[in-house]
Amino acid sequence: MKLKEIMTPNPITLKPDYTIAEVAIIFMENKIDGAPVVDENNQVIGLFTKSHIYRVITQDVDMKTRVKEIMRTENILIGHPDDEFEDIVTPYVPRLPVVDDSGVVGMLTRGDIAKAFFDSYQIISSELDAIINSTYNMIISVDGHGMIKVFNKAAERMLGLKAEDVIGKHILDVFPNSGLMNIIETGKEEPMQKIVLNNRQCVSNRSPIKKDGKIIGAVAVIHDISEVEKISKELQYVKELNEELDAIIESSFDGLYVSDGNGITVRLNKAFEMISGVNGKEFMGRNVEEIEREGIVSQSVTSLVLKKKEPVTIIQKTKAGRTTLATGTPVFDNDGNIFRVVCNVRDITELNMLKQKLEQVQELSQHYESQLKTLRLRYSDSNKLVVNSPEMKNVLETVIRVAQVDSTVLIIGESGTGKELIAETIHEYSARKEGPFLKINCGAIPENLLESELFGYESGAFTGARKEGKPGYFELASGGTLFLDEVGELPYSLQAKLLRVLQNKEIIRIGGMSSKNVDVRIVTATNRNLLDMVQNKEFREDLYYRLNVIPINIPPLRDRREDIPNLVAYFIQLYNNKYNLTKRISPEVLDIFMEYDWPGNVRELENLIERLLVTVPGDVITKKDLPASFKNRENADITRVLVSGIMPLKDAVESVEKQILEKAYAKHFTTRQMAKVLKIDASTVVRKAAKYGISLGSHNKFH
């Protein structure tokens, strides 16, 4: 019990310059007989009680005398609020000031002390009653005159009497055959006396109660031994249970082998004999290490359990040539020592064969599943992916395979090629598809804000920060996928932190002192050449190799022109439905689209389709509706040729000639038309076409 629980708080205090007359009035008005004297800082400097006033009166001292002249200043006992009452207060302490760092906060008076002692007595008495009434055995005690003083709950329960009905009565009036009066008279103990109470067999232990060498009563503790009969029946049940357990062990298909804590064989079943190919009698009483040395088993799992003191599972080879899966489990006693090792042995010879066949089937299943996902994504009515070209089909197959693992992916491609869409597809076909998919553009957020967005911050990390702190994208994406777009724009100072996340799977918030584990898959994308940036010291080399675990290159639209018709059809349907239109484009427009280089890639194509559908008044979009950059490209396109790097000039000329002829054949169906456009003779067209193996029927036009 602490002083603060029983003290009188905010007590009356005296100042050293108070007169005796003033103090006498304070004592009478507040009905107190003492108070601490404090200085201007509320610190105790003395103690003044009514005894000082009596002394002043008897010694005829002037009542105007100051308190400081006669107050007690020495041997003043002072307590603190958290002091234990029993450690501070004694019968010789009539009052006690209680102080803390601010000065006097309470006063322990005689009344407080008396109440505390009374409460302690009540608690002890209540606890003693609780203990006696919680005891399973009957307890009955009497005083020196034989009057019943204690009659616990067990006695009430077993004897059918209420304590309030018998306490205060003479023991012989309630139990005429009681021997407690003999105990008082003789002062001798009578242990283990058999008695009958309410037709129940009991054992009574009777003892005298002594105080200061005198007998002041007697107590009987009575145990109902009828419970022993139940225990006997339970023992019989345990015996039957053991017999049943023996039958179960022997009927087990798995081999069971039991040794003691020293590795000595104590028990095994018939299944173990069959699996190991030995007679069980050869094992009994033998040490497992000896059995292992004789080659009966290739390795003893029991020996491993005894060494490691934990469950162990191994593959064993038996003397009979069988392959077994053996699991040993230790059984500990109350002191933590192994006193039994139980081994379960299963023949897996045939199971291994089935496992091999199953693995083959699973490999085929995984292969077919991957193929099925690829086909489903390729041919489904997806609102996101439009794939027709061989290049994008290869990309799609790679995406499906990559989605099945958690490796870091770097998506490389020009702006507008659909890098974000590929990242979403990886997430949707991964095991993390139920988790969040968060994306952040590293080049669109200022450097001073990007770090807090990625890693979060703690309370008070910087001016304007939320007082509760804020989690970053890495924490928010835990269990899912985080897509870092334009990762090449990531400031050099943050690249080291990103590397830490990739290596250790943990982050530290801004202003934080401890790391947090994050379970997130990182997918990044860029339209820049990171390797060039590494060589120019603009990008960390170690981070580059961490990001470039699985690179996926998205070809620009000009390198996969087969996708253009499908994309055009998709975007026309999309925006017709969105704006409730029924517009279409003419074949000549599609021809122009097929020849255009699309520097903005798919995004440029989508934006152009939306603009044409919204702005063109008619239902059919023709060549004249196209922007100026698309008009009159026919002749210009003929002069656009490609060569694969540096080569002999003669080879380059022939390559350009072949490309120009192919383009002419793609647009014109007669030699005369091609000769007119190329400004050469028709015979020259025929001769050069034959030279390069070009025929009109070998080219396809898109409509």
Secondary structure as GFF3:
##gff-version 3
##sequence-region A 1 703
A	DSSP	alpha_helix	3	6	.	.	.	ID=ss1
A	DSSP	beta_strand	8	9	.	.	.	ID=ss2
A	DSSP	alpha_helix	20	30	.	.	.	ID=ss3
A	DSSP	beta_strand	34	38	.	.	.	ID=ss4
A	DSSP	beta_strand	44	49	.	.	.	ID=ss5
A	DSSP	alpha_helix	50	58	.	.	.	ID=ss6
A	DSSP	alpha_helix	67	70	.	.	.	ID=ss7
A	DSSP	alpha_helix	85	88	.	.	.	ID=ss8
A	DSSP	beta_strand	96	100	.	.	.	ID=ss9
A	DSSP	beta_strand	103	108	.	.	.	ID=ss10
A	DSSP	alpha_helix	110	134	.	.	.	ID=ss11
A	DSSP	beta_strand	138	143	.	.	.	ID=ss12
A	DSSP	beta_strand	148	151	.	.	.	ID=ss13
A	DSSP	alpha_helix	153	159	.	.	.	ID=ss14
A	DSSP	alpha_helix	163	166	.	.	.	ID=ss15
A	DSSP	alpha_helix	171	174	.	.	.	ID=ss16
A	DSSP	alpha_helix	180	186	.	.	.	ID=ss17
A	DSSP	beta_strand	190	197	.	.	.	ID=ss18
A	DSSP	beta_strand	200	211	.	.	.	ID=ss19
A	DSSP	beta_strand	214	224	.	.	.	ID=ss20
A	DSSP	alpha_helix	226	251	.	.	.	ID=ss21
A	DSSP	beta_strand	255	260	.	.	.	ID=ss22
A	DSSP	beta_strand	265	268	.	.	.	ID=ss23
A	DSSP	alpha_helix	270	276	.	.	.	ID=ss24
A	DSSP	three_ten_helix	280	282	.	.	.	ID=ss25
A	DSSP	alpha_helix	288	293	.	.	.	ID=ss26
A	DSSP	alpha_helix	301	308	.	.	.	ID=ss27
A	DSSP	beta_strand	312	317	.	.	.	ID=ss28
A	DSSP	beta_strand	323	332	.	.	.	ID=ss29
A	DSSP	beta_strand	338	347	.	.	.	ID=ss30
A	DSSP	alpha_helix	349	379	.	.	.	ID=ss31
A	DSSP	alpha_helix	390	403	.	.	.	ID=ss32
A	DSSP	beta_strand	409	413	.	.	.	ID=ss33
A	DSSP	alpha_helix	419	428	.	.	.	ID=ss34
A	DSSP	beta_strand	437	441	.	.	.	ID=ss35
A	DSSP	alpha_helix	447	455	.	.	.	ID=ss36
A	DSSP	beta_strand	456	457	.	.	.	ID=ss37
A	DSSP	beta_strand	470	471	.	.	.	ID=ss38
A	DSSP	alpha_helix	473	476	.	.	.	ID=ss39
A	DSSP	beta_strand	481	485	.	.	.	ID=ss40
A	DSSP	three_ten_helix	487	489	.	.	.	ID=ss41
A	DSSP	alpha_helix	492	504	.	.	.	ID=ss42
A	DSSP	beta_strand	506	507	.	.	.	ID=ss43
A	DSSP	beta_strand	516	517	.	.	.	ID=ss44
A	DSSP	beta_strand	521	526	.	.	.	ID=ss45
A	DSSP	alpha_helix	530	535	.	.	.	ID=ss46
A	DSSP	alpha_helix	541	547	.	.	.	ID=ss47
A	DSSP	beta_strand	550	554	.	.	.	ID=ss48
A	DSSP	three_ten_helix	557	559	.	.	.	ID=ss49
A	DSSP	alpha_helix	563	579	.	.	.	ID=ss50
A	DSSP	beta_strand	584	585	.	.	.	ID=ss51
A	DSSP	alpha_helix	587	595	.	.	.	ID=ss52
A	DSSP	alpha_helix	601	615	.	.	.	ID=ss53
A	DSSP	beta_strand	620	621	.	.	.	ID=ss54
A	DSSP	three_ten_helix	623	625	.	.	.	ID=ss55
A	DSSP	three_ten_helix	628	630	.	.	.	ID=ss56
A	DSSP	alpha_helix	633	638	.	.	.	ID=ss57
A	DSSP	alpha_helix	649	667	.	.	.	ID=ss58
A	DSSP	alpha_helix	671	678	.	.	.	ID=ss59
A	DSSP	alpha_helix	682	691	.	.	.	ID=ss60
A	DSSP	three_ten_helix	696	698	.	.	.	ID=ss61
###
